[in-house]
Amino acid sequence: MAESNQQGCLFVGEGVVLKGNFEVPDIASVSGVIEGELSAKQVIVETSGVIRGKVTGESVDVRGEITENLTATRSLIIRPSGKVSGVVNYAEIEIEKGGHIYGDLNLIGQGFTQP
């Protein structure tokens, strides 16, 4: 199992609850629950995954749920099972049919600035 670990990545399994602030250099894949802050180059929230707090990433792919504050500096994809609520800052956004987004939406880049 150690061979499958990737350096600089965080994998939160289903049923796992993490509380705190996490800085991940590469990929954060969440199937469990994170309560706090998560910063990663790429954030993937699986269908069973929930993040309650501040999320920052270059690209964010949501199949589960993110609440409170989300910033995607390159791309945000909300899949059909995905739910995002709160303050959402994005450079590019794609919402697939069935995906949900609620809250304040702010475009960053291209002359717009992050609030």
N, C-alpha and C positions, 0 to 999 in steps of 0.2 A: 504494500500500500504506500510506502514511503516514496517509491519511484513515481507515483502518480501526482505527488505534490509539486506544485509549480511555485517557484520563487517569486515573491512579490504579489501573491494572490491571496484572497480571502474567500473561503467557502463556508457559508453558514447553512448547515443542514436543517431539514425539516424537523421541527420539534425543539430546536435550539433557540434560546433567547439570550441575546447579548445586549448589555447596557453600557453606554460609554461613548467615547469619541474614537473613531478609527480612521487612520490615514493609510491607504493602500496604494502602492506604487503602480500597480497594473490593474488586474481584474478583481472585482468584488461580485461574487455570485451569491444571492440570498434566497434560500428556500425556507428559512426560519424567520425569526423576528429580530430586528435591531431597533433599540430605543436609544436615540442620541444622535450623534453626527457621524456621517460617513463621507469620506472623500476618496475617490478613486479615478483612475484614467477611464475605466469602463465599468459601469454598474449594470448588473443584470439582476432583475427581481423576478424570480420564477413565480408560477401561479400560486404557490402556497406561501410566498414570501411577503413580508410586511416590514416597512421601514417607517418609524414614527420619529420625525426629527428633521434635521437639515442634511440634504443629500447634494453633493457636488461632484460632477464628472464631466469629462469631455463628451462621452456618449453614454446615454442612459436608455436601457431597454426594459420596459415595464410590462410584465405579464401578471404581476400581483398587485400590491398596493403601496403607494407612498403618500404620506400625509405630512403637512406642515410647510416645508420649504424645499424646493428643488431647483437646482441650476444645472443645465446641460449646455456647456460652452460650444459644443459642436452639433450634436444631434440628440433628439428625444423621440423615441418611438413608443407609442402606447398600443399594445396588442389588444385583441378583442376581449380578453379577460382582465385587462389592466385598468386600474383606478388611480388617479392622481388628484389630490386636493390640496389647497393652500396657495402659497405664492409660488408661481412657476416662471422661471427665467430660462429662455431657450434661444439658440441661434437658428436651428431648424427643427421643425416638428412634423411628425407623421402620426396620425391617429387612425388606426385601423377600425373598420366597422365593428361596433360593439364596445370599443374602448371608451372610457369615461374620464373627463377632466372637469374639475370644479375649482373656482378660485380666481385669483388675479394672474393674468398672463402677461408677460413682459418679453418683448423681443430684444435680444442683446446683439451687439455687433452692428455693422452696416449703418453707423451713425447713431445707433441707439446705445444707451449705457445701462448697465445693471443698477437698479435702484439701491 
